[in-house]
């Protein structure tokens, strides 16, 4: 079954929804306008139940098939939030909100799931129930966790859950997926080195935190090169180095380092956390200072279930003719929380030759809409066929 004709007919309408959302981006849990738009559309489509306020500003709509003998309930999830980036696309529908833009394509994800919801509510050619899930705060806010913590899975008896993300560089409308660990766990660290400040002309009377912190930046890289098994994936990146003094003739009293750790297994996650503390304590002691380390665990590893991944790939091949093996991604994705509660799969759909996500010139490719919507619809119709 290739791209469904109905979605080719609806493409301009769905693109219109997408461009409206793009023009009015909202960050983290502040997706009030977007959530209201989604809820209004779902009610127009004839969803049996539309609930707002799940995970603060999330929306869930229920669509029942023409039969319900299977008792199955499948969740389909799209994210709604934008990023704190100043848009540089020059589009006619560019962001009207200074310092915010849809630089990751969540506007496209939301619009495609709305398109699939409209089709499923029109046809109802399935045996069971669909829960369409519209999630806020994927970009670092953990909105997926908040929706799960609000009891979403149990409240509607969701048994499986599926997600999708656009992917620049993959041909438009093509798909890519992998079973098992797919997106990385994303942790943060905040390290403060404290010494004894003084005059830069008299370093012997000070405990130099700049030297201390510089040594730590270099030493932290040995976690990857000398502590981790070379076949395992781990990234340790120091992304901020800030001294307590900006003067040219002052040895600063303190230095703060910030950064991120990306891993693909609980073992590497624990190793990185432990070694960051040990290295910083050791470096500080060597130079006569002190290190205070705060390690914050963020999104867990996103793990695709084997059976659901095989099924998702089969559906993708039916829509586009192929489904590639996706590489490991060291970025994070809070759909991981939903996959910790229920089996399911997360797939990539091609955005074509566009700017990368999180870039000020990125834009979701509306030509991917028919394929993305068709995949959502086929997931439902094939997983819950009418006898």
N, C-alpha and C positions, 0 to 999 in steps of 0.2 A: 504494500500500500504506500504509494508515494505521498508527497505533500497533498493534503486534503484541499479540494477545490474551494470549499467554504472559506478557508483561511486566505486563499488568494483573493477571493471576493472581499473579505473583511480587512485586507492589509492596510488600505488607506485609513480606515476607521481606527484600527488599532494603533497605527503610526500617529494618528492625531492625538490619541490618549497619551502615547509615549512622549510626544513633543510638548504637550501641555505639562506633564509631570517634569520633564527636563527643564522647562522654563521656570518652574517653581520648586526648586530643590529644597529639601529639608534634611537636617542633620540629626543623626542618632535617634533619640526617642521623640524628637520634635516633629514627627511626621503627621501633624494634625490635619493639614489640608489634603495630603495624599491619602491618609486613612479614610477621611470623609468621602473623598472621590471614589475610592475602592468600594466602600460600603454602599454608596449610592448606586454604583454600577451593578453590584451583586444583587441588590434589591430589585433593580430594573430587570435583570435577567431572570428573576423568579426563583432565586435560591430559597429553599425551605427555611433556612435559618441564617441570619447574619449577625455575628457578635463582634462588638468592638471592645477595646480596652484589655485585650489579652496580651500580657507582656507590655503593659502600659498603653501603647498605641497600636498594637497589632490587631489584625482583623481576620476572622475565620468565617467562611461561608460554606454551607452544606448543600450539596446537590444530590438528590436521590435518583437512581436509575428507574427505568420502566419496570424493573423487577427488583426484589430484595430477598431472594431465596438464598443467596450465597452468604449473607451476613457479613460480607467484606467491607472494610472501610479503608480507603487509600488517601493519604495526605499528599498534596502537591504544594510546594513552598516556593515563594518568591520574596526577595528582599526589596525594601522600599527606600532606604535612606541614601543620602548623598554624602559628599566629602567636603571638608573645609579647604577648597581649592578655588582660586580665581580663574574663571573660564577664559580661554583664549581661542575659541573656535571661530568666532565671528558669525555664527549661525543666526538666522532670522529668529529662531526660537531659543537663543542662548539664555543662560540664567539671568533672571532679573534680581537675584539676591546676591549682593556683594559678598565675596569670600566663600561662596558655596556653589557647587556644581555637581551634576551627575557624571562623575569621571570614572565610574566603574560599571555603568550600564544597568544599574538597578531600576532605572526608568523603563528600560527595555524588558527586564525580567517581569516587572509588575504588569506592564501592558500585555505581554504575551500570555501570562497566566489569566488575566482578565479576558483575553480573547478566547482562550481555551474554555474558561468558565461559561462564557456566553454560548459557545457551541455546545458544550455538554448539557447546559440547561435547555437548549433548543431541541436536541436530539434524544438525550437520555437513553442512548443505546448501550446500556450496561446494566449489570445485575449487582447492585450494591450501593454504596454511598461514597461520594467524593468530598473531602474536606480541602477547600482551597485556602491556603495559609499565606497571609501577607504580613511579613515580619519587619519591624523597625530595627535600627541599631545593629546592623551587621558589621559596620566599619568600626570595630573596637568597643562597642557598647554591650555586646553579649545579649542582644535581643532574642536570639534563639533560645538561650538558657532561660530567660525570663518567661517566655511563652511556655516552655516545658515546666518551669517551676509553678506556673499558674494552673497546671494540671491539664493542659490542652490534650495530651495523648489519651489520658484516661477519660476525660470528659466526653470526648466524641468517639472513643473506642478505636482510635486510629491504629491500624495493624502494620502498615508499611508507609514509608515516606520517601518522596523523590524531590530532588532539587536540580537546578540548572544554572549555569553561568556562561555568559558569552566569552569568547576567547579570540582576541586579535592575533593575526598570523595564521589561524586555521581558516581554510576556505569558507566563504559565507554559506551557512546552512549545513555544513558538514559537522560530524560529531566525533568526540573523543572521550574515552573513559578508561579507568583501570580499577580492578578489584583491590580490596585491602586498603592499607594506608595510602592516602592520596594527597591531602593537604596537611601541612605541618602544624604541630603545636607551636603556639606563639607566646613566649614569656618575655618579661621585661626585668631589667635590673637597674638599680639606682645605688651608686656607690659614692660615699663621701670619705675622702682622705683628710685627716686633720693632722697638722704638724705644729710648727712654731714659726710664725711669720717674722719677717725682719727686713733689714736693708739689703738690697741686692748686691751691694759692694762688700757685704760681710756675711757670705753664705755659711761660714763656719760657725756662726752664732745662731743659725736657724735650723729648722728641720724642714727641708724643701719639699713641699707637697707637689709641686709641678714635676720634679724628677720622679717622685714616688708614683704619681698617677701615670706618667709617661711609661715608666717601667711596667706598670700593671697592664696598660693597653697592649703592649707587646707580649707580655707573659700570658694574657688571657687567650691569645691565639694558639698557645700550646695545648689547650683543651682539645681543639680539632686535630692538630698535627701530631700530638704525642700521647693523648689520653684516650681518645675515641678510637674504636676499631675502624680502620680505613673503609670498610664496607658499609658502615653505618652513616646516616646523614645527620650532621649537626652543623649549625652556623652560629657563631658568636660574633656579634658586631657591636662595637662601641660607636655610638652615633652622636654623642655630645660630650664635650670636654670644656668645663667652665671653671675658671679660677675665681676666688673670692675677691681678688684685686685685679684691676686692669691697668695699673700704673707700671711704667717701664722700669722703675727702680725699687719695686717692692716684691719680696718673696711672699707669696700669698699664704695665709693661715690655713686655707682649705681649698680643695678641688673636688668638684662633683663630676662623676662620669655617669652617663645613661646609655642604655643600649638594649638590644634584643637577642634572644636565643631562639633558634628554630630547630626542632627535632622531629623525628618520625617514630620514636618509640619511647615508652615510659622509662626504660633503662638509660637512654641517652639524656633524657630530660633530667633525671635524678643525678646523673654524673655531672652534667653541666652546672647544675645548681651547687652541688657540693664543691666542685673544683673552683668555681668563682669565689666562694667564701674562703677556701684554703689559700688560693693564690693571693687574694687581696690582703688577708691577714698576714701572710708571710712577707709580702713586699713591704707592707706598712711597718712590720717589726724590724725588717732589715734596715730601714732608713730612720727608725726611731719614732714613727708616727702611729696613727691608729686608722683602721678602716671600719666603716659602718656599711654593711651590705643589706639592701632590701631587695628581695627576689619575689616577683609577683607572677604567679602562674596565670596565663591567659587561656586562650582557646585550646582545647585538647586536639590531638591528632584526629583528623577526619578520616574515618574508616568506612569504605564501601563494603556492604555485605556481598558475599560471592554470588549467591543465587539471584539477588535483585540486580546486581551489576550485569550478569549474563543476560537477564531479561531486558534491561534497559538498552544494552548494546544491540540486541536483536531488534528491538523496536526502532532504534536509530538507523539500523541498516535498512529496515523496511521503508523508512521515510526518505533517506538521502542516498541509499545505495551502498554506503560504507560507514564504518565506525572504527577510527584508529585507536591504537593503544596510546593512552595519554602518559606523559612523563610524570614523575613525582613533582609536586609543586611545594616550594618552601614558604609560600604565602599561607596565611591562615584563613579559616572559614568556619563561622560559628554554626553552620548546619551540622557540624560535628556533634553538638549537643543533642540534636534531634536523632542523629544516627546512633547515639549512645542509648537512647530510649527505645528505638524501634529499628528493625532491619530496613534497609533501603539503599538508594544509590544516588550519586551526584554526577552529572554529566556536563561536558563542555560543548557549546555550540559555536561554530565559527562566526567571527565578526569580520573576516576578510582582512585586507591590507590596510589597517587603520592604526592610529596612535595607540600605544599601550594603555591599559587601564591605569588610573591614578595620574594621568598626564593631563595638563590643562588644555590640550588640543584633541583629547579623546572624544569620540561620539559613538553611541550605539548605532549599528547598521540596521536600518529598518528592513533591508532585504532579507534579513535572517528571520523575520517574524513568521512567515508561513511554515518554515521548518520547525521552529521552536514550538509554535502552537500545535502543530501536527503531532510532535513527539508527546506533548502533554496528553493530548486526546487519545492517542494510540495506547499510551501507558494504561489509561483507564479502560478503554474498550477491549484491549487484549487481556488485561489482568482480571477483569470482571465481565467476561462475555455473557451475552444473553443466550440462554439455551435454545 
